[in-house]
Amino acid sequence: MRSGQERGVLTLAGVTAGLAFILDLTTGGWEILLVGLPLLAVCVAHFLVQRLSVRNVDTWSGWAIVPFVLADMVLLEVILLQVHVGDGPAWTTITAIVGGGGGSNLTEPPSWDPGVLLGVLVLMAWGLVVVASLVRRSVARGLSMLVLAVMSAGLLVPIVMTGGDEMRAQAAAAQTQKAQREALDEAIGPSPPACDGPSVPVHAAVKNSIWEYKAPAVGRAPVWFHIDPLSIEKGHAVLHLGQVYQLERGPSGWKIGMWWLTDASLRDMIHLSITDTSGAPITADSSAPMPDPGVLDPANAEEILRPPVPPYRTYVNTLEFPGTGCYTIKAEWPGDRWSVILAVGK
């Protein structure tokens, strides 16, 4: 019948072994495919060594428990210093924990990477636990505990240093990102204005097709445009520049990618215009399917056939919106036209 101390030691050993395996597994890179099974064997062996050693303890006391606890700490510390590799720079378990995941670290592993020495330290810890449980002399037990304590303290120093460096790097990066975001928000200007005009028409979403964008396709047959992350707010088209991924400023304004989609059955050219409230056109860059950014020419875009939707053509170019304001987007083709207002701002 095991005593409460024995059960406590074994429970802690089992939790430590399981935690060590989970930490290494969840923060590892592709190398975990090679070391996963050996790592599991090490964690199981740690528990078995502790299980065998508790049977040799004749009298349980606080001092008798210390070697087992220190050995648990050594295993966890070794795992925290484990170096992992992936497609980018290497990282350690502790930097992955602090940095939010494997490969997201901002600091490199210590230049003095101990490598196999970490495994040797685990073996030494197991040996010292066995010695502390078998030897009846207090001097030998005390010496075993002292060596385990020195090992644990020695491992704790690089863990604190490495983790601290990563925390400082993450904090500095967060401050930099915050400052950049604040500067960008200030440069963008105020929120989109409330622009006059009727509700904008949009293409109905069609699952598993070109018409399943998160942002809607604005317009009506046979031509629509799509901007990510354009939204429809109270029936009006609104573009929040602060939500644009990797927003850049060009010579004439904020660069925004714009997709045009047309019904492939239309063989005529579609003429486009995008102007501000004064009627001045905004800058639009040419592209392969749109050598003239003011024209959608079927001759420059291949017909795409992807059921269940009818055939269509796509065009893409880059616009430069000067800043916050209301912009009029017009499309005209033989016999018809449409016009919508787009509100642009932070």
Buried (B, 14 or more C-beta within 10 A) or exposed (E): EEEEBBEBBBEBBBEBBEBBBEBBEEBBBEBBEEBBEEBBEBBBBBBEBBBEBBEEBEEBEEEBBBBBBBBBBBBBBBBBBBBBBBEEEBBBBBBBBBBEEBBBBBBBBBEEEBEEEBBEBBEBBBBBBBBBBBBEEEEEBEBBBEBBBEBBEEBBEBBEEBBEBBBEBBEEEEEEEEEEEEEBEEEBBEBBBEBEBEEBBBBEEEEEEBBEBEBBBBBBBBBBBBBBBBBBEEEBBBBBBEEBEEBEEBEBBBBBBBBBBBEBEBEEBBBBBBBBEEEEEBBBBEBEBBEBBBEBBBEBBEEEEEEEBEEBBBBBBBBBBBBBBBBBBEBBBEEEEBBBBBBBBB
